[in-house]
């Protein structure tokens, strides 16, 4: 079996633009480790990379397809994908990027291990997801929509919902431009940023307290769903602006029970066309589980999940997506994997020496020799598996300290 893996930012879509670690860190790690898992399963896998990325620790035999400025990302992906049995695309939701790529590939008859483009386009809209799930009596935070430049409307909705509220773009990924607004006065300080968002609808949402988490699902062609894990999400909230930033998490948070399975199946049934790896962001509290959004693609939690299951998660994904008779096995190791986005404590230039020293299985740094990382910017994604969460985070802090000594 031949599989092509392509992640938008690291995979060549920015070949005509400048690179930043803000865009590269999580996407590169997801694509790289998925490709490594395919390779370990004896799958003939090729990973697309921007021509400026040069992994120094590439597994012997893992094929890399470099994309240059002269080729153009979409043209090259279509050309490459036609020679593979399956293609996996990882791309952002904003501007319907993922849906547009999948539409082009579907129109050319490319076999994909992805959700259907029409479904991806629908679930990218957080308000659409909210309305569908609310009709299904699934717990969701009360939500309303406004234009980012309609200040009076934003104020009214926030007042009606009651503070605190969460404000976010209606179509975005992760924690991009997501704010926790605690008071009316706080809202006034953030409105300047919100109204400058270019022609964007925003979602104003009641704040639901609890544990931020995500579900990692595998979904096959017929909609059969398997919950692989429940993952903790760590969210950093700026005390002044209220900006919320995803910084990592750990897995498993807890083991999958019947309530989780029932919820996952109901969500997948509500959005026909979900397939492959799907992430569901949730808040867990005493009242139950609140669904926040759906990510119809590989998510960062994959880098942790692959380390705590005895089975090769990449192989499970492929077999479940392509064989209706296959049932994935879920056998956890007696370990917890913590993963965290590390930020540089000073201005740093990625050198060949630094990239060669780093163990990519523990600290994934986008391999762009000469790339400058500004102070406070993401430099890499660290992943540690240990017998306890305390031991895992202790090791993460040691790695962070060692990276600082090396220059980061």
N, C-alpha and C positions, 0 to 999 in steps of 0.2 A: 504494500500500500504506500502511495506517495501523498504527502500532505504539505501544503504551503501554509506558513504562518506569517502574518503581517500585522504589525501594530503601527498605527497611523503616525505617531510622532517620531519614534525611533526607526520606523521601517521605510522611510523615504519620502513621506509627504512634505517634509520641510527641506528637501534637498536644495531648493532655490532660496531658502531663508536662513537666518541665523538660528543657532541652536541655544537653548537654555536648559538647565537641569530642572527648572520648574515643570517643563513639559516632558522631560525624558525619564526621570527616575522611576516612577511606578510603571509606566508603560513598557519600558525596556525590560524591567525585571519580570513582568508578567509574560511577555513574549518569549524571552530567553529561556525561562524555566519550563514553560509549556513545550517549547521545542526540544529542550533537553530530555524531558519526560517522554516525548514521542520517540526520540532517538534511542533512549534506554529500552524502549519496548520493541526495538528492531523495526521501527517504521522509518521509511525513507523520507526524511523531513528536510525542508529548506526554509530558512528564516530570512526574510527580507530585512535589510538594514540600510539606513542612510550611509552614503559612501564615506562619511567622516567617522563612523563607528567601526572600531576594530577590536573585537574581543580577544584578549590575550589568553584567556582560559577556555577557549572553545573546545568542546569535546572532540576528540579525534573522529572525524567522519561527519560531523554536523555541517551541513552545507549552508553557505551564506550567499544570498543574492544581493549585491550592492546596487542601490539605485542612485543614479547621478542626476545632476541638474538638467542634462540634455535629454534625458529619457522621459521625465514626467511620471509622477506616482501612479495615477490611474491607468495610463497607457501600459506601463510596465507590469502592473498587477494583473491586468486582463491578459496580457501576453503570457506571463508566467503561469497563471492559474489554469490556463487551457491545457497544460501539460501535467496536471496533477489530478489525483482521484478526488481529493477534497481540499478545500481552503478554509482557514480560520482567520477571520478579520477581527481585530480589536481596535476600536476607534471611539471618539467621543460622541455624545448625543447632541451637543450644541450645534446649531445650524443644520441639524439633521445629517451630520457628516456620516455617521455609521449607516443610516438608512440609504443615503444616496449611493454609497459605495456598494452596498449589498444589492441595490436595484440594478446597477450597471452589470454586476456579475450574474445576477439571476437572469437578466435579459439575454445574456450570452450563454446560458445553459450551464454555468459553472456550479458544481456540487459543493455546497457549503455546510460547515458545521457551525451554523449561526441561526438565530431566529430569522423569521421572514421579514423582509424589508418593510412591508406594510405595518406589521406589528411593532417593529422597532420604532417606526415613525410615530405611532400612536402612544406607546409607553414613554417616549421621550418627553411628552407633554405631561407634567406632573399634575396639572388640574384635571386633565382627562382621566388619568389613573385614579385620582381622588374621587371623581364622580362615579366611575364604574364600581370601585370598591365600596363606596358608601351605599350604593343600590344593593350590593350583595351583603349588606350588614356586617362588613368587615370593619374593625376599629381603624379609624383614620382621624388625624387632627383636623378640626374645622378649618376650612381654607376658602379664600376668596382671591380674585384676580384683579389687578389694576395695571395700567400703563406706568412704566417707570418714571415718566415725567408728569404724571397726574398727582401732584402732591396732596391736594384736598381729598381725593378719593382714598389715597393711601392712609391719610390721617383718620378718616372716618372708619375705614375697615378695621384698622388697628384698635380704635376706640371701642367699636362694637364687639370685637373678639375679646378684648380685655388683655392688658399687658400681664406678663411678657408675651411677645409674638416673635415668630421667625419670618424673616423676609428673604426670599431667594428668587433667582430667575426661574421662569416657568419651564425652561429647557436648558439644563446644564448638567455637569458631572461633578460628583464628589461634593466638595464644600466651596466651590467657586462662587464668590460673591454672596455668601450666605451669612446673615447677621441675626444675632439674638438681641432683640430690642426690649429692654427691661421697663422703660418708662416713656411717657410722652416727651419729656425733655430729651431723653436719649435718642428718640426717633428724630427729633429736630436736628441733632448733630450728624446723623447718618444720611439724611435725605439728600444732602449735597452730592454724595457719592451715588446714591440710587438713581437720582434724576439724570445723571450723566451716562447711565447705561444706554447704549445706542439702540433706540427703537425696540425695547424689549418689554414683553409682558412679565410681570413679577407675581409671585405667589405670596400672599400674606397668610400666615398659618398660626393657629394657636400653638403655644409651646406646651408640649407634653413631657413632663419630667419622667425620668427612668433611666434604664441602661441602654445606651446606643449599641445596636448590634446589627448583624446581617445574617441572612440565610444563604448558604451556597447550594444551589440546586443543579441537578442534571435532568434534562428534559429530552425525551425522544420524539420522533416524528409524529407519533400518535398522541402525544401529550402526557404520556406516563411520566411521573415525576418522582425523583429520589432526592431527599434532603441529605446532603453529604455532611454538613456541619452547621453549627450556630457559632458565629464569630463575634467577639467583643470589638467594638470600634472605639478608639480613643480620639476625642474631639477637644482641641484646644480653643478656648474662647478668650479673645483679647479683652482685658478688663475695661479698656477705654472705648474702643469702637464696637465691641460685641461681635467682631468677625469670627466666624467659626471655621476652624481648619482641621481637616482630617490628618492625623499624624501617625496612624498605624493601629495596632490592636493585638489581639491574640486569639488563638483557636486551639481546642474547642472552649467556648464559654461554658457550655453545659451540653448534656447529651440530648439527642433528638427524642421528643416524646410524641404521643398521638395527636396532641393539640397542634404542635408545629406541623406535623405531616398533613393534617386536615387543612390547615391554613394554606400551606404551600400548594396543595392540590386545587383548592378553591381559587387561588390567584391565577394559576396556570390555566384552569378552565375558563376563567374570565377574559383571558387574552389569548385567543387561538393564534398559534403561529410562533409561540415561544419554543425555542429548541436549543440544545447544546448546554452551555454553562450559563446560568442565570443567577444574578445576585438580587436579593430583596433586602432593602434597608428597613429596619424596624426599631421601635422603642419598646422595651419590656418593663412593665411596672406591675403593681398589685392588681390593677384593673384588667390586665391582659396584655395582648401584643398589638401595638399600633403600627400599621404599615405606612412608611414614609415615601418610598419610591422603588421603582423596579429598574434594574440595570441588566439589559438583555445582551450581556457579553461577559467575558472573563473579568473578574474584579481582583483587586490587590490581595484579598484574602486567600487567593489561590496559592500564593507563595508560602503561606503558613499551612494550609490544608495538605499540601503535597508532602509535608514533613511529619505529619502526625498520623497519617493513615499507612497501614502496612502495604496497601495496594498502590500501584502506580495510577495516580488520578488522571493523568493524560490519557492513558490507555482506556481507563473506565469511561472517560468522556467520549472517545472515538467509538468504542464498541457499542455503547448505549445509544449514541446518536445514529449509528448506521445499521444496527442489528436489533430488530424489534423483539427478538427472543432473549436478548441478553439482560441479565439482572446484575447491576453493580454490587460489589461486595463492599461493606463498610466495617472495617476492623481497625480500631484505633490502637496506636501504640500507647504505652503508659507515659505519655509526654504531653507537654503544652508547648506550642510554638508562639513566641512573641515576635512581632515585627514592627519596625518603627522607621519612619523617614528621619534620617539624620540631617541636620542643617550645619552648614559651615560656620565656625566661630570666627573666621577671618576670611579675607579675600584669598582665594586659592586657585591655583592653576593645575589642572589635571595633567600629570606627567606620565610618561611611559613607565618610569620607575615606580611611581605610586600605584598605578593600575596593575603592575606585575606583582607587587607585594601583597595586594589585597586578595583574600580568598573569596571569590565571587559567590560561593555557596553560602557564605555567612554575611558578606557585605557586597551588595550589588551596586556598582558605580557605573553609570553610562560610560563606555570606553571611548571617549573623544579626547584624544591627546591634544593638549593646548587649549582646551575649553576653560574659560575663566568662570569660577563660581564666586559670586559676590557673598559677602558676609550676611548670614541669615538665610541664604538660599539653600534648597535641598542639595545634598551632595551624593546621597546614596540611600539604599533601603537595606537595613540590617535585619537578619532573621536568625533567631536562636531557639533551639529546642532543648528543653530541660525537663526534669522530673517534677518541677514545681514552677509556678509563675514567678515567685521571688527569685529563684535561681536564674531563670531566663532573663529577667530584667537586670539583675546584677551583672550578668555577662554582657548585656547590651551597653550598660554604662561603662564597662571596662573597654569595650570596643570603641565607644565614643571617645573615651580618654586617649586611647592609642591613636585614633585617627587625628585628634588634635595635635598629638606629638609629631605625627607625620606631616603636619602642615594644614590640616583641615579643622 
